[in-house]
Amino acid sequence: MEGLTLRSRLERMRANPRADWRISDMEGLCREYGVTFATPRGGGSHCKVTHASQTEILTIPFKRPIKPVYIRKLIEFIDAVRTES
């Protein structure tokens, strides 16, 4: 899915959470909105998504395929960050 602008990626994720999204797509989206996306280290199996304005830590399994529920949760998290800004 290279070549997408990050804003259109958010809208495409919102419209089709079942697409073949990759961890790199999720990481790029987080970077655009100033959200921390930490990949697993030392045997971990989940990525952690955090932001200073949110008390919740979103965890996303690192393995593929990424289930649509995690795409939806990431979109909700990004939307919450956007409304706080």
N, C-alpha and C positions, 0 to 999 in steps of 0.2 A: 504494500500500500504506500510505497514511497511516492513522493511528489505531491502528496496532499498537503494543503495548508493545515495547520493545527486546528484552526477554528472549524474548517470543513470536516476535519476528522472527528471533532466532538459531535457535530451534527450527524455525520454518517454513523457514528457509534450509537447515537440516540435513536436513529431511524432503523438500524439493523444490528442489534447486539449479538445476533447469531452468526455474523460474518466471521471469517477466519482472522481474528485480531491477534496480534502478537504482543509479547511483553514490551517490545521496543515501541509499539504504538502507544501503549499505556504510559510508558515512561516519558515519551515525548509530549504527550498531552499534559501530564503532571508538570513537567518542566515549564511549559508555556504559561501555566497558571500559578507558578511559584509554589507548587506542592512538592514535598519531599517524597521520592520514590526510592526505597532502599531494597536492593536485591538481597536474597538470602546469602549468608556467610557461614562457613564452618559447618556444613551439613544441614542447614535450615531448608525448609521446603516452601516458605511463603515470603512474598514481597510485602513490605510494610509501607503504607501510604499515610503521611501525616501532614499537618499544617498547623501553624501557631494559633489560628483562629478556631480550631476544632479540638474538642476534647477526645473525640473518637479516633482510634487507630484502625484503619481499614487494612485487613490482611487478605492477600490474593495468592492462591496457590501458584507456584512457579511453573508447574507442569502444564503441558499442552494436551488437548485443546483447552482454551480458556472458556469456561462456561458463561453463557449469557448473563446469569445472575451477577457475576463479578463485574461485567461491563456496566450493568445497570447501577450497581453499588458505586462504582467509580464515578459515573456520571452524576449521581446524587451528591457524592462527596465534592466534586468540582463545582456543582451548582451551589452547594452550601458555602464554599469558599468564595465564590463570586458574589453572593449576596452579602457576605460579611465585609467585602472590600469597599 
